[in-house]
């Protein structure tokens, strides 16, 4: 039997929100998932949103991660610098209101390539905290902005954000490919062909125009265009990694997009390992334990 709620964990994204009623030992007693992401809320709306969560789950402390701590969210929780550990995230958490703490994201500020993330760090470190992934590993978190994240001894040391999903959405909505990418994307011959093209491509822009040209000259069926274009984009993303043959890639998340990345990683000569369990809830629980 699952125990009583000890606190509320919230993964507050850009468009979606997942809230968990957490027990003292880290079990999830109840879940709320909705479209109340930060784009749906103004800063003044958050106290009422927190009150509603407490009405649903109980008047307990709240620990929130994700875009709620961004400049577009409730209160900006400054990034911690990589390398970053669970202890660093817990120590830098921001008290946004009585009993409500926001976990910061992680930034790369130095070197030739700046980068930032919010939310993914908790999922990665949560997977490590439960033993679902090793302390030194390479992670991939497919999404609108795909993340490649490297850890060493339980610390996030490097990461790269790739706008693969956003690019596909933009090409589907605007430009010369608009109207050609409306069909469903799934694994199959068109996706695999596009994937191989993307893995080999040295000019992504030219490869993408081949989608339009192929439809116009009849070498690509209109119904296959979306899957082929998705294959090109995912292949180009995966093809940038030169370390796939050195160690497994630990995939975070589920669904069809994660499955397509697993296919791409295998096609590129790597080995994809899907991380089991709710790593975000596990990461928030590990941070909560460090805060109390």
Secondary structure as the mmCIF struct_conf table of DSSP 4:
data_model
#
loop_
_struct_conf.conf_type_id
_struct_conf.id
_struct_conf.beg_label_comp_id
_struct_conf.beg_label_asym_id
_struct_conf.beg_label_seq_id
_struct_conf.end_label_comp_id
_struct_conf.end_label_asym_id
_struct_conf.end_label_seq_id
STRN STRN1 UNK A 7 UNK A 12
BEND BEND1 UNK A 14 UNK A 15
STRN STRN2 UNK A 17 UNK A 22
TURN_TY1_P TURN_TY1_P1 UNK A 24 UNK A 25
BEND BEND2 UNK A 26 UNK A 26
STRN STRN3 UNK A 28 UNK A 34
BEND BEND3 UNK A 35 UNK A 35
HELX_RH_3T_P HELX_RH_3T_P1 UNK A 38 UNK A 40
HELX_RH_3T_P HELX_RH_3T_P2 UNK A 43 UNK A 45
HELX_RH_AL_P HELX_RH_AL_P1 UNK A 46 UNK A 57
BEND BEND4 UNK A 59 UNK A 59
STRN STRN4 UNK A 61 UNK A 66
HELX_RH_3T_P HELX_RH_3T_P3 UNK A 67 UNK A 69
BEND BEND5 UNK A 70 UNK A 70
TURN_TY1_P TURN_TY1_P2 UNK A 71 UNK A 72
BEND BEND6 UNK A 73 UNK A 75
HELX_LH_PP_P HELX_LH_PP_P1 UNK A 78 UNK A 79
STRN STRN5 UNK A 80 UNK A 81
BEND BEND7 UNK A 82 UNK A 83
STRN STRN6 UNK A 84 UNK A 84
HELX_RH_AL_P HELX_RH_AL_P2 UNK A 86 UNK A 91
TURN_TY1_P TURN_TY1_P3 UNK A 92 UNK A 92
STRN STRN7 UNK A 94 UNK A 97
TURN_TY1_P TURN_TY1_P4 UNK A 98 UNK A 99
STRN STRN8 UNK A 100 UNK A 102
STRN STRN9 UNK A 106 UNK A 108
BEND BEND8 UNK A 110 UNK A 112
STRN STRN10 UNK A 115 UNK A 117
BEND BEND9 UNK A 118 UNK A 119
HELX_RH_AL_P HELX_RH_AL_P3 UNK A 120 UNK A 129
TURN_TY1_P TURN_TY1_P5 UNK A 130 UNK A 131
BEND BEND10 UNK A 132 UNK A 133
BEND BEND11 UNK A 135 UNK A 136
STRN STRN11 UNK A 137 UNK A 141
BEND BEND12 UNK A 143 UNK A 145
STRN STRN12 UNK A 146 UNK A 152
TURN_TY1_P TURN_TY1_P6 UNK A 153 UNK A 154
STRN STRN13 UNK A 155 UNK A 162
HELX_RH_AL_P HELX_RH_AL_P4 UNK A 164 UNK A 173
BEND BEND13 UNK A 174 UNK A 175
TURN_TY1_P TURN_TY1_P7 UNK A 176 UNK A 180
BEND BEND14 UNK A 181 UNK A 181
BEND BEND15 UNK A 183 UNK A 183
BEND BEND16 UNK A 187 UNK A 188
HELX_RH_AL_P HELX_RH_AL_P5 UNK A 189 UNK A 200
BEND BEND17 UNK A 202 UNK A 202
HELX_RH_AL_P HELX_RH_AL_P6 UNK A 204 UNK A 217
TURN_TY1_P TURN_TY1_P8 UNK A 218 UNK A 218
BEND BEND18 UNK A 219 UNK A 220
HELX_RH_3T_P HELX_RH_3T_P4 UNK A 222 UNK A 224
HELX_RH_AL_P HELX_RH_AL_P7 UNK A 225 UNK A 239
TURN_TY1_P TURN_TY1_P9 UNK A 240 UNK A 240
BEND BEND19 UNK A 242 UNK A 242
TURN_TY1_P TURN_TY1_P10 UNK A 244 UNK A 246
BEND BEND20 UNK A 247 UNK A 247
STRN STRN14 UNK A 249 UNK A 251
BEND BEND21 UNK A 253 UNK A 253
HELX_RH_AL_P HELX_RH_AL_P8 UNK A 255 UNK A 267
TURN_TY1_P TURN_TY1_P11 UNK A 268 UNK A 269
STRN STRN15 UNK A 272 UNK A 274
HELX_LH_PP_P HELX_LH_PP_P2 UNK A 275 UNK A 276
BEND BEND22 UNK A 277 UNK A 277
HELX_RH_AL_P HELX_RH_AL_P9 UNK A 279 UNK A 291
#
